[in-house]
Amino acid sequence: MELPGDLKYTKEHEWARIEDGTAVIGITDHAQEELGDIVFVELPEAGSEVEQNQTFGTVESVKAVSDLYSPLSGEVVEVNGALQDEPELINSGPYEEGWLVTVKLSDEAEIDDLLSAEQYKAFVEEEKG
């Protein structure tokens, strides 16, 4: 499993690319593989608040509807509008064009609660049993 080393991860299979007090958030490649073909994404509007470990939207695949959990707290400053017409971008590029939202962080100390790429990889291996 190849993981971008510069990202932080959650046990709910979200990732965060943190830069200058903001975080771009998405779901991991592992998550999109487990979900299968993604057909719809429901995301919060820009200006809304998200809280660490709380749901902020859903992703719907041919198999199931899954909640999205925010890795960090803050204000949504940008939503990936391309996903409304092309939710499958999450399948083809979960770390690139398939990002979900950008959040202006309200508490950067929360970053310490997230997993490194190595920790996330170990977690997924453990989960698979």
DSSP file (Angstrom, degrees, kcal/mol; ACC not computed):
  #  RESIDUE AA STRUCTURE BP1 BP2  ACC     N-H-->O    O-->H-N    N-H-->O    O-->H-N    TCO  KAPPA ALPHA  PHI   PSI    X-CA   Y-CA   Z-CA
    1    1 A M              0   0    0      0, 0.0     2,-0.5     0, 0.0   120,-0.0   0.000 360.0 360.0 360.0 115.3    0.0    0.0    0.0
    2    2 A E        -     0   0    0    119,-0.0    27,-0.2     2,-0.0     0, 0.0  -0.747 360.0-178.6 -88.4 127.9    1.6    3.2   -1.2
    3    3 A L        -     0   0    0     -2,-0.5     2,-0.3    26,-0.1   114,-0.1  -0.984  34.9-110.4-127.3 135.6    0.8    6.2    1.0
    4    4 A P    >   -     0   0    0      0, 0.0     3,-1.1     0, 0.0   113,-0.0  -0.498  26.6-150.3 -60.1 122.9    1.9    9.9    0.6
    5    5 A G  T 3  S+     0   0    0     -2,-0.3   112,-0.4     1,-0.2   113,-0.1   0.661  88.5  64.3 -72.5 -17.0    4.3   10.4    3.5
    6    6 A D  T 3  S+     0   0    0    110,-0.1    12,-0.4   111,-0.1    -1,-0.2   0.462  90.0  84.8 -88.0  -0.2    3.5   14.1    3.9
    7    7 A L    <   -     0   0    0     -3,-1.1   110,-0.3    10,-0.1     2,-0.3  -0.598  69.8-134.7 -99.9 161.5   -0.1   13.5    4.9
    8    8 A K  E     -A   16   0A   0      8,-2.4     8,-2.4    -2,-0.2     2,-0.3  -0.852  25.2-155.8-110.0 152.8   -1.7   12.7    8.2
    9    9 A Y  E     -AB  15 115A   0    106,-2.5   106,-3.3    -2,-0.3     2,-0.3  -0.837   9.1-145.6-130.7 160.9   -4.3   10.0    8.6
   10   10 A T    >   -     0   0    0      4,-1.9     3,-1.4    -2,-0.3   104,-0.1  -0.824  30.9-116.2-120.2 164.3   -7.2    8.9   10.8
   11   11 A K  T 3  S+     0   0    0     -2,-0.3    -1,-0.0     1,-0.3   103,-0.0   0.553 115.8  65.0 -74.8  -7.2   -8.5    5.5   11.8
   12   12 A E  T 3  S-     0   0    0      2,-0.1    -1,-0.3    57,-0.1    57,-0.2   0.336 121.9-107.2 -93.5   5.6  -11.7    6.4    9.9
   13   13 A H  S <  S+     0   0    0     -3,-1.4    15,-2.6     1,-0.3     2,-0.3   0.797  75.4 131.6  75.5  32.2   -9.6    6.4    6.7
   14   14 A E  E     - C   0  27A   0     13,-0.3    -4,-1.9    17,-0.1     2,-0.3  -0.776  39.8-152.5-103.1 159.2   -9.5   10.2    6.1
   15   15 A W  E     -AC   9  26A   0     11,-2.6    11,-1.8    -2,-0.3     2,-0.4  -0.906   3.4-156.4-126.7 159.8   -6.3   12.1    5.3
   16   16 A A  E     -AC   8  25A   0     -8,-2.4    -8,-2.4    -2,-0.3     2,-0.7  -0.993   7.6-158.4-138.2 129.3   -5.2   15.7    5.8
   17   17 A R  E     - C   0  24A   0      7,-2.7     7,-2.3    -2,-0.4     2,-0.4  -0.930  25.2-158.3-103.9 109.1   -2.6   17.7    3.9
   18   18 A I  E     + C   0  23A   0     -2,-0.7     2,-0.3   -12,-0.4     5,-0.2  -0.767  23.1 154.8-101.8 130.1   -1.7   20.5    6.4
   19   19 A E  E >   - C   0  22A   0      3,-2.8     3,-1.7    -2,-0.4    -2,-0.1  -0.931  65.1 -16.1-155.2 125.0   -0.1   23.7    5.2
   20   20 A D  T 3  S-     0   0    0     -2,-0.3     3,-0.1     1,-0.3    -2,-0.0   0.865 126.9 -45.6  50.5  47.2   -0.1   27.2    6.7
   21   21 A G  T 3  S+     0   0    0      1,-0.2    84,-2.5    83,-0.1     2,-0.3   0.555 121.4  94.0  78.3   6.3   -3.0   26.7    9.1
   22   22 A T  E <   -CD  19 104A   0     -3,-1.7    -3,-2.8    82,-0.2     2,-0.4  -0.912  56.7-152.8-126.7 159.7   -5.3   25.0    6.6
   23   23 A A  E     -CD  18 103A   0     80,-2.6    80,-2.9    -2,-0.3     2,-0.5  -0.995   8.5-148.1-133.6 129.4   -5.9   21.3    5.8
   24   24 A V  E     -CD  17 102A   0     -7,-2.3    -7,-2.7    -2,-0.4     2,-0.4  -0.831  28.8-158.1 -88.3 133.2   -7.0   19.7    2.6
   25   25 A I  E     +CD  16 101A   0     76,-3.2    75,-3.2    -2,-0.5    76,-1.1  -0.905  24.0 143.1-121.5 142.0   -9.1   16.6    3.5
   26   26 A G  E     -C   15   0A   0    -11,-1.8   -11,-2.6    -2,-0.4     2,-0.3  -0.883  46.4 -89.4-153.7-174.4   -9.9   13.5    1.6
   27   27 A I  E     -C   14   0A   0     71,-0.4   -13,-0.3   -13,-0.3   -14,-0.1  -0.811  46.9-104.9-106.7 154.7  -10.4    9.8    2.0
   28   28 A T     >  -     0   0    0    -15,-2.6     4,-2.2    -2,-0.3     5,-0.2  -0.212  23.1-112.8 -75.8 164.3   -7.6    7.3    1.6
   29   29 A D  H  > S+     0   0    0      1,-0.2     4,-2.1     2,-0.2     5,-0.2   0.879 120.1  56.0 -60.2 -39.5   -7.0    5.0   -1.3
   30   30 A H  H  > S+     0   0    0      1,-0.2     4,-2.3     2,-0.2    -1,-0.2   0.919 106.9  49.9 -58.8 -44.6   -7.8    2.1    1.0
   31   31 A A  H  > S+     0   0    0      1,-0.2     4,-2.3     2,-0.2    -2,-0.2   0.922 110.4  47.9 -62.9 -45.4  -11.2    3.6    1.8
   32   32 A Q  H  X S+     0   0    0     -4,-2.2     4,-2.0     1,-0.2    -1,-0.2   0.860 111.1  52.0 -68.2 -31.4  -12.1    4.2   -1.8
   33   33 A E  H  < S+     0   0    0     -4,-2.1    -1,-0.2     2,-0.2    -2,-0.2   0.924 110.9  47.6 -65.8 -43.2  -11.1    0.6   -2.6
   34   34 A E  H  < S+     0   0    0     -4,-2.3    -2,-0.2     1,-0.2    -1,-0.2   0.878 114.2  47.6 -63.5 -38.3  -13.2   -0.8    0.2
   35   35 A L  H  < S-     0   0    0     -4,-2.3    28,-0.7     1,-0.2    29,-0.3   0.854  96.1-154.7 -72.4 -35.4  -16.2    1.4   -0.9
   36   36 A G     <  +     0   0    0     -4,-2.0     2,-0.2    -5,-0.2    -1,-0.2  -0.557  57.2   7.2  86.2-160.1  -16.0    0.5   -4.6
   37   37 A D  S    S-     0   0    0     -2,-0.2    25,-1.9     1,-0.1     2,-0.4  -0.365  75.2-140.1 -63.6 120.1  -17.4    2.8   -7.3
   38   38 A I  E     +G   61   0B   0     23,-0.2    23,-0.3    -2,-0.2    53,-0.1  -0.688  27.1 171.4 -86.2 129.4  -18.4    6.1   -5.7
   39   39 A V  E     +     0   0B   0     21,-2.8     2,-0.3    -2,-0.4    22,-0.2   0.585  61.5  15.6-114.2 -16.5  -21.6    7.6   -7.1
   40   40 A F  E     -G   60   0B   0     20,-1.7    20,-3.5    47,-0.1     2,-0.4  -0.975  53.2-164.0-161.2 143.7  -22.4   10.5   -4.9
   41   41 A V  E     -G   59   0B   0     -2,-0.3     2,-0.6    18,-0.2    18,-0.2  -0.999   6.0-159.7-132.0 132.8  -20.8   12.7   -2.2
   42   42 A E  E     +G   58   0B   0     16,-3.1    16,-1.7    -2,-0.4    14,-0.1  -0.960  22.4 174.8-111.8 120.8  -22.5   15.0    0.2
   43   43 A L        -     0   0    0     -2,-0.6    14,-0.2    14,-0.2    36,-0.1  -0.847  32.5-100.9-124.6 157.8  -20.2   17.7    1.6
   44   44 A P        -     0   0    0      0, 0.0     2,-0.2     0, 0.0     3,-0.1  -0.299  43.2-104.5 -71.2 162.4  -20.7   20.7    3.9
   45   45 A E    >   -     0   0    0      1,-0.1     3,-2.0    34,-0.0    31,-0.2  -0.546  41.9 -89.9 -84.2 153.6  -21.0   24.2    2.4
   46   46 A A  T 3  S+     0   0    0      1,-0.2    31,-0.2    -2,-0.2    -1,-0.1  -0.369 115.8  36.3 -57.4 139.5  -18.1   26.7    2.6
   47   47 A G  T 3  S+     0   0    0     29,-3.6    -1,-0.2     1,-0.4     2,-0.1   0.173  90.5 117.6  98.5 -17.1  -18.4   28.7    5.8
   48   48 A S    <   -     0   0    0     -3,-2.0    28,-3.2    28,-0.1    -1,-0.4  -0.452  63.9-118.3 -82.5 160.3  -19.7   25.8    7.9
   49   49 A E  E     -E   75   0A   0     26,-0.2     2,-0.3    -2,-0.1    26,-0.2  -0.753  23.2-165.5 -98.7 142.4  -17.8   24.5   10.9
   50   50 A V  E     -E   74   0A   0     24,-3.0    24,-2.5    -2,-0.3     2,-0.4  -0.939   8.2-147.6-122.2 151.1  -16.4   21.0   11.2
   51   51 A E    >   -     0   0    0     -2,-0.3     3,-2.3    22,-0.2    19,-0.4  -0.932  31.0 -93.2-121.2 143.5  -15.2   19.3   14.4
   52   52 A Q  T 3  S+     0   0    0     -2,-0.4     3,-0.1     1,-0.3    20,-0.1  -0.242 109.4   4.7 -53.8 133.6  -12.5   16.7   14.8
   53   53 A N  T 3  S+     0   0    0     17,-3.4     2,-0.3     1,-0.2    -1,-0.3   0.528 105.3 116.4  67.8   9.7  -13.9   13.1   14.7
   54   54 A Q  S <  S-     0   0    0     -3,-2.3    16,-2.6    16,-0.3    -1,-0.2  -0.779  74.3 -98.6-104.8 153.3  -17.4   14.4   13.9
   55   55 A T  E     + H   0  69B   0     -2,-0.3    14,-0.3    14,-0.2    -4,-0.2  -0.416  38.5 171.6 -69.8 143.3  -19.2   13.6   10.7
   56   56 A F  E     -     0   0B   0     12,-2.3     2,-0.3     1,-0.4    13,-0.1   0.300  62.5 -28.0-131.8   5.1  -19.2   16.3    8.0
   57   57 A G  E     - H   0  68B   0     11,-0.8    11,-2.9   -14,-0.2    -1,-0.4  -0.979  61.3-101.6 169.9-173.7  -20.7   14.5    5.1
   58   58 A T  E     -GH  42  67B   0    -16,-1.7   -16,-3.1    -2,-0.3     2,-0.4  -0.962  11.1-150.5-136.7 155.8  -21.3   11.2    3.4
   59   59 A V  E     -GH  41  66B   0      7,-2.7     7,-3.0    -2,-0.3     2,-0.5  -0.998  16.0-156.7-125.5 130.8  -19.9    9.2    0.5
   60   60 A E  E     +GH  40  65B   0    -20,-3.5   -21,-2.8    -2,-0.4   -20,-1.7  -0.915  14.8 174.7-113.6 128.4  -22.2    6.9   -1.4
   61   61 A S  E     -G   38   0B   0      3,-3.3   -23,-0.2    -2,-0.5   -25,-0.1  -0.664  51.0 -94.3-119.1 178.8  -20.9    4.0   -3.4
   62   62 A V  S    S+     0   0    0    -25,-1.9   -26,-0.1    -2,-0.2   -24,-0.1   0.749 126.4  41.6 -64.0 -21.3  -22.5    1.1   -5.3
   63   63 A K  S    S-     0   0    0    -28,-0.7     2,-0.3     1,-0.3    -1,-0.2   0.850 123.8 -22.6 -92.7 -40.0  -22.1   -0.9   -2.1
   64   64 A A        -     0   0    0    -29,-0.3    -3,-3.3     2,-0.0     2,-0.5  -0.964  52.6-105.5-162.9 168.5  -22.9    1.4    0.8
   65   65 A V  E     -H   60   0B   0     -2,-0.3     2,-0.4    -5,-0.2    -5,-0.2  -0.966  40.3-170.4-107.8 128.3  -23.3    4.9    2.2
   66   66 A S  E     -H   59   0B   0     -7,-3.0    -7,-2.7    -2,-0.5     2,-0.1  -0.945  20.1-121.7-123.7 141.6  -20.5    5.9    4.6
   67   67 A D  E     -H   58   0B   0     -2,-0.4     2,-0.5    -9,-0.2    -9,-0.3  -0.476  21.1-135.5 -74.1 149.1  -20.1    8.8    6.9
   68   68 A L  E     -H   57   0B   0    -11,-2.9   -12,-2.3    -2,-0.1   -11,-0.8  -0.912  16.6-155.6-103.6 133.5  -17.1   11.1    6.5
   69   69 A Y  E     -H   55   0B   0     -2,-0.5   -14,-0.2   -14,-0.3   -17,-0.1  -0.933  17.2-123.3-113.7 131.0  -15.3   12.1    9.7
   70   70 A S        -     0   0    0    -16,-2.6   -17,-3.4    -2,-0.5   -16,-0.3  -0.551   9.9-155.5 -74.5 127.5  -13.3   15.3    9.9
   71   71 A P  S    S+     0   0    0      0, 0.0     2,-0.3     0, 0.0    -1,-0.2   0.752  79.2  22.2 -70.3 -22.1   -9.7   14.7   11.0
   72   72 A L  S    S-     0   0    0    -21,-0.1     2,-0.3   -20,-0.1   -18,-0.1  -0.947  79.7-112.6-144.2 159.0   -9.5   18.3   12.3
   73   73 A S        +     0   0    0     -2,-0.3    33,-1.9    34,-0.3    34,-0.6  -0.659  59.2  84.4 -93.5 150.0  -11.7   21.1   13.5
   74   74 A G  E    S-EF  50 105A   0    -24,-2.5   -24,-3.0    31,-0.3     2,-0.5  -0.973  73.1 -45.8 156.6-165.1  -12.2   24.4   11.8
   75   75 A E  E     -EF  49 104A   0     29,-1.9    29,-3.1    -2,-0.3     2,-0.5  -0.853  47.9-122.0-103.8 131.3  -14.1   26.3    9.1
   76   76 A V  E     + F   0 103A   0    -28,-3.2   -29,-3.6    -2,-0.5    27,-0.3  -0.583  34.9 171.2 -69.0 118.7  -14.7   24.9    5.6
   77   77 A V  E     +     0   0A   0     25,-2.8     2,-0.3    -2,-0.5    26,-0.2   0.640  64.0  19.5-104.7 -19.2  -13.1   27.4    3.3
   78   78 A E  E     - F   0 102A   0     24,-1.5    24,-2.7   -33,-0.1     2,-0.4  -0.989  58.8-160.4-152.2 143.3  -13.4   25.4    0.0
   79   79 A V  E     - F   0 101A   0     -2,-0.3     2,-1.6    22,-0.2    22,-0.2  -0.966  33.4-114.1-121.5 138.9  -15.4   22.5   -1.2
   80   80 A N    >   -     0   0    0     20,-2.8     3,-1.5    -2,-0.4     4,-0.3  -0.563  33.8-176.6 -75.2  92.5  -14.3   20.4   -4.2
   81   81 A G  T >> S+     0   0    0     -2,-1.6     3,-1.5     1,-0.3     4,-0.6   0.729  72.1  73.7 -63.8 -24.6  -17.2   21.3   -6.6
   82   82 A A  H >> S+     0   0    0      1,-0.3     4,-2.3     2,-0.2     3,-0.6   0.780  84.9  68.0 -61.2 -25.7  -15.9   18.9   -9.3
   83   83 A L  H <4 S+     0   0    0     -3,-1.5    -1,-0.3     1,-0.2   -42,-0.2   0.728  85.0  69.1 -70.3 -20.4  -17.2   16.0   -7.2
   84   84 A Q  H <4 S+     0   0    0     -3,-1.5    -1,-0.2    -4,-0.3    -2,-0.2   0.924 116.5  23.8 -61.7 -42.6  -20.8   16.9   -7.7
   85   85 A D  H << S+     0   0    0     -4,-0.6    -2,-0.2    -3,-0.6    -1,-0.2   0.738 137.4  32.3 -92.2 -26.6  -20.6   15.9  -11.4
   86   86 A E    ><  +     0   0    0     -4,-2.3     3,-2.1    -5,-0.2     4,-0.2  -0.514  57.9 158.5-133.2  66.7  -17.7   13.5  -11.1
   87   87 A P  T >  S+     0   0    0      0, 0.0     3,-1.9     0, 0.0     4,-0.4   0.758  70.4  76.1 -60.7 -21.9  -17.7   11.7   -7.7
   88   88 A E  T >> S+     0   0    0      1,-0.3     4,-2.1     2,-0.2     3,-0.6   0.615  70.9  83.7 -67.0 -10.3  -15.6    9.0   -9.3
   89   89 A L  H <> S+     0   0    0     -3,-2.1     4,-2.6     1,-0.2     9,-0.3   0.813  83.4  61.7 -58.6 -28.4  -12.6   11.4   -9.0
   90   90 A I  H <4 S+     0   0    0     -3,-1.9    -1,-0.2    -4,-0.2    -2,-0.2   0.877 106.3  44.8 -64.9 -36.6  -12.3   10.0   -5.5
   91   91 A N  H <4 S+     0   0    0     -3,-0.6    -2,-0.2    -4,-0.4    -1,-0.2   0.912 118.5  40.9 -71.6 -43.2  -11.7    6.5   -6.9
   92   92 A S  H  < S+     0   0    0     -4,-2.1    -2,-0.2     1,-0.2    -3,-0.2   0.798 136.1   9.8 -80.8 -27.8   -9.2    7.6   -9.6
   93   93 A G    ><> +     0   0    0     -4,-2.6     5,-2.7    -5,-0.2     3,-1.3  -0.386  62.3 165.4-150.2  68.2   -7.3   10.1   -7.5
   94   94 A P  T 3 5S+     0   0    0      0, 0.0   -67,-0.2     0, 0.0    -1,-0.1   0.772  86.7  39.5 -60.1 -26.2   -8.1   10.1   -3.8
   95   95 A Y  T 3 5S+     0   0    0    -69,-0.1    -5,-0.1     4,-0.1   -67,-0.0   0.495 127.5  29.0-100.3  -4.5   -5.0   12.1   -2.9
   96   96 A E  T X 5S+     0   0    0     -3,-1.3     3,-1.2    -7,-0.2    -3,-0.1   0.457 132.5   0.7-117.3-102.7   -5.1   14.5   -5.9
   97   97 A E  T 3 5S+     0   0    0      1,-0.3    -7,-0.1    -8,-0.1    -8,-0.1   0.607 120.9  70.5 -72.5  -9.4   -8.3   15.6   -7.7
   98   98 A G  T 3 < +     0   0    0     -5,-2.7   -71,-0.4    -9,-0.3    -1,-0.3   0.222  67.6 132.3 -92.4  16.0  -10.5   13.5   -5.4
   99   99 A W    <   -     0   0    0     -3,-1.2   -73,-0.2    -6,-0.2   -16,-0.1  -0.236  43.9-154.0 -61.8 158.6  -10.0   15.8   -2.3
  100  100 A L        -     0   0    0    -75,-3.2   -20,-2.8     1,-0.4     2,-0.3   0.892  55.2 -13.0-102.6 -62.3  -13.1   16.7   -0.5
  101  101 A V  E     -DF  25  79A   0    -76,-1.1   -76,-3.2   -22,-0.2     2,-0.4  -0.936  48.3-131.5-142.1 161.0  -12.8   20.0    1.5
  102  102 A T  E     -DF  24  78A   0    -24,-2.7   -25,-2.8    -2,-0.3   -24,-1.5  -0.979  27.4-163.4-114.8 132.9  -10.3   22.6    2.7
  103  103 A V  E     -DF  23  76A   0    -80,-2.9   -80,-2.6    -2,-0.4     2,-0.7  -0.953  19.8-137.3-122.7 132.4  -10.5   23.6    6.3
  104  104 A K  E     -DF  22  75A   0    -29,-3.1   -29,-1.9    -2,-0.4   -82,-0.2  -0.802  41.0-120.9 -83.5 116.8   -9.0   26.6    8.1
  105  105 A L  E     - F   0  74A   0    -84,-2.5   -31,-0.3    -2,-0.7     3,-0.2  -0.302  28.5-172.6 -69.7 138.5   -7.8   25.0   11.4
  106  106 A S  S    S+     0   0    0    -33,-1.9     2,-0.2     1,-0.2   -32,-0.2   0.613  83.7  25.0 -99.3 -17.0   -9.2   26.3   14.7
  107  107 A D    >   -     0   0    0    -34,-0.6     3,-1.8     1,-0.1   -34,-0.3  -0.726  58.5-174.3-151.0  95.0   -6.8   24.2   16.8
  108  108 A E  G >  S+     0   0    0      1,-0.3     3,-1.5    -2,-0.2     4,-0.3   0.691  80.4  76.2 -66.7 -17.1   -3.5   23.1   15.3
  109  109 A A  G >  S+     0   0    0      1,-0.3     3,-1.4     2,-0.2    -1,-0.3   0.769  80.8  71.9 -62.7 -23.7   -2.8   21.0   18.5
  110  110 A E  G X  S+     0   0    0     -3,-1.8     3,-2.1     1,-0.3     4,-0.4   0.752  78.1  76.7 -62.9 -23.1   -5.3   18.5   17.1
  111  111 A I  G X  S+     0   0    0     -3,-1.5     3,-1.8     1,-0.3    -1,-0.3   0.850  83.8  65.0 -56.2 -34.2   -2.7   17.5   14.4
  112  112 A D  G <  S+     0   0    0     -3,-1.4    -1,-0.3    -4,-0.3    -2,-0.2   0.700  92.8  62.5 -63.3 -18.9   -0.9   15.5   17.1
  113  113 A D  G <  S+     0   0    0     -3,-2.1    -1,-0.3    -4,-0.2    -2,-0.2   0.601  89.3  91.2 -80.8 -11.3   -3.9   13.2   17.3
  114  114 A L  S <  S-     0   0    0     -3,-1.8     2,-0.3    -4,-0.4  -104,-0.2  -0.397  77.1-112.8 -88.1 162.6   -3.5   12.1   13.7
  115  115 A L  B     -B    9   0A   0   -106,-3.3  -106,-2.5    -2,-0.1     2,-0.1  -0.637  20.3-126.9 -93.7 148.1   -1.5    9.1   12.4
  116  116 A S     >  -     0   0    0     -2,-0.3     4,-2.7  -108,-0.2     5,-0.2  -0.366  38.3 -98.4 -77.6 170.6    1.7    9.2   10.3
  117  117 A A  H  > S+     0   0    0   -112,-0.4     4,-2.5  -110,-0.3     5,-0.2   0.902 126.7  49.7 -58.1 -41.4    1.7    7.2    7.0
  118  118 A E  H  > S+     0   0    0      2,-0.2     4,-2.2     1,-0.2    -1,-0.2   0.916 111.9  47.3 -65.1 -43.7    3.6    4.4    8.8
  119  119 A Q  H  > S+     0   0    0      2,-0.2     4,-2.2     1,-0.2    -2,-0.2   0.904 113.5  48.1 -65.0 -40.9    1.1    4.3   11.7
  120  120 A Y  H  X S+     0   0    0     -4,-2.7     4,-2.6     2,-0.2     5,-0.2   0.924 110.1  51.7 -65.7 -43.6   -1.9    4.3    9.3
  121  121 A K  H  X S+     0   0    0     -4,-2.5     4,-2.3    -5,-0.2    -2,-0.2   0.922 111.1  47.8 -58.8 -44.9   -0.4    1.5    7.2
  122  122 A A  H  X S+     0   0    0     -4,-2.2     4,-2.2     1,-0.2    -1,-0.2   0.885 110.8  52.7 -62.5 -39.9    0.2   -0.6   10.4
  123  123 A F  H  X S+     0   0    0     -4,-2.2     4,-2.5     2,-0.2    -2,-0.2   0.921 109.8  47.3 -62.0 -45.6   -3.4    0.1   11.4
  124  124 A V  H  X S+     0   0    0     -4,-2.6     4,-2.1     2,-0.2    -2,-0.2   0.912 111.6  50.5 -64.9 -42.7   -4.9   -1.0    8.1
  125  125 A E  H  X S+     0   0    0     -4,-2.3     4,-0.9     1,-0.2    -1,-0.2   0.913 112.4  47.6 -59.9 -42.5   -2.8   -4.2    8.1
  126  126 A E  H  < S+     0   0    0     -4,-2.2     3,-0.5     1,-0.2    -2,-0.2   0.898 109.7  53.1 -63.8 -42.7   -4.0   -4.9   11.7
  127  127 A E  H  < S+     0   0    0     -4,-2.5    -1,-0.2     1,-0.2    -2,-0.2   0.862 105.0  54.3 -62.8 -37.4   -7.6   -4.2   10.7
  128  128 A K  H  <        0   0    0     -4,-2.1    -1,-0.2    -5,-0.2    -2,-0.2   0.770 360.0 360.0 -68.6 -25.1   -7.3   -6.7    7.8
  129  129 A G     <        0   0    0     -4,-0.9    -3,-0.1    -3,-0.5    -2,-0.1   0.474 360.0 360.0  76.0 360.0   -6.2   -9.3   10.3
